[in-house]
Amino acid sequence: MTTISIRLDDDDKKELEKMCADMGMNISTFYMIYTKKALRDRCIPFEVAAPADPFYSSANQKQIKKADKQLRSGQVVEKSMDELERLEHE
C-alpha cells in the first residue's frame, strides 16, 4: 500500500467528510472508489469541461456589432432603469 497526501481547502475537507459520513464511508474510501472507477473505465469518472463564456458566443457578438453600428450611426435610444424594468416584464 502507498500513502498519498493531497491539499484541500479546510471547508471543502469538512464538507467532503460530512458527505462521506452520510454515505457510511470516510475520505480514504471515497478516494479508493474514485480511483477504482477511473482505472476500470480508463477515464475520469465525471465530465471535465470549461464552458465557453456566453459573451463570446456568435449570437452575442452579432448583437454587439449591431449595437456598435447603431451607436456609430446615431441610432441611440435612451431608457431609464425604470423603463427598462417595465419592458422586461411586458
C-alpha positions in Angstrom: 0.0 0.0 0.0 1.1 3.6 -0.7 0.1 6.7 1.1 -0.9 9.8 -1.0 -1.2 13.3 0.5 -3.3 16.0 -1.1 -4.1 19.5 -0.1 -7.7 20.6 0.3 -9.3 23.8 1.4 -10.4 23.3 5.1 -14.0 23.9 4.4 -14.0 21.6 1.4 -12.5 18.8 3.5 -15.1 19.3 6.2 -17.9 19.2 3.7 -16.4 16.1 2.0 -16.0 14.4 5.4 -19.7 15.0 6.2 -20.8 13.8 2.7 -18.8 10.7 3.1 -20.0 10.1 6.6 -23.6 10.5 5.3 -22.8 7.6 2.9 -21.2 5.5 5.6 -17.6 5.9 4.5 -14.5 8.0 5.1 -12.4 10.2 2.7 -9.9 7.4 2.2 -12.7 5.0 1.0 -14.1 7.8 -1.2 -10.8 8.2 -3.0 -10.4 4.4 -3.3 -13.8 4.2 -5.0 -12.9 7.1 -7.3 -9.5 5.5 -8.2 -11.0 2.1 -8.9 -13.7 3.6 -11.1 -11.2 5.7 -13.0 -8.9 2.7 -13.6 -11.8 0.4 -14.6 -13.3 2.8 -17.1 -9.9 4.3 -18.2 -11.3 7.8 -17.8 -12.1 10.5 -15.2 -15.5 9.4 -13.8 -17.1 12.8 -14.4 -17.1 15.4 -17.1 -14.3 17.9 -17.0 -15.2 21.0 -19.0 -14.6 24.7 -19.3 -17.9 26.0 -20.6 -17.5 28.8 -23.1 -18.2 32.3 -21.9 -21.6 33.3 -23.4 -20.2 36.8 -24.0 -18.1 35.3 -26.9 -20.9 33.4 -28.5 -21.6 34.2 -32.1 -25.1 35.4 -31.4 -23.9 37.8 -28.7 -21.0 39.0 -30.9 -23.5 39.7 -33.7 -25.7 41.7 -31.3 -22.7 43.7 -30.1 -21.7 44.5 -33.6 -25.3 45.6 -34.4 -25.4 47.8 -31.3 -22.0 49.3 -32.2 -23.2 50.1 -35.7 -26.4 51.7 -34.4 -24.4 53.7 -31.9 -21.9 55.0 -34.5 -24.8 55.9 -36.9 -26.6 57.9 -34.1 -29.4 55.4 -33.8 -29.4 55.5 -30.0 -32.4 55.1 -27.8 -32.1 56.2 -24.2 -34.2 54.5 -21.5 -34.2 54.9 -17.7 -33.8 51.8 -15.5 -37.5 52.0 -14.6 -38.4 52.0 -18.3 -36.1 49.0 -18.9 -37.5 47.1 -16.0 -41.1 47.7 -17.3 -40.0 46.5 -20.7 -38.6 43.3 -19.1 -42.0 42.4 -17.6 -44.1 43.1 -20.8 
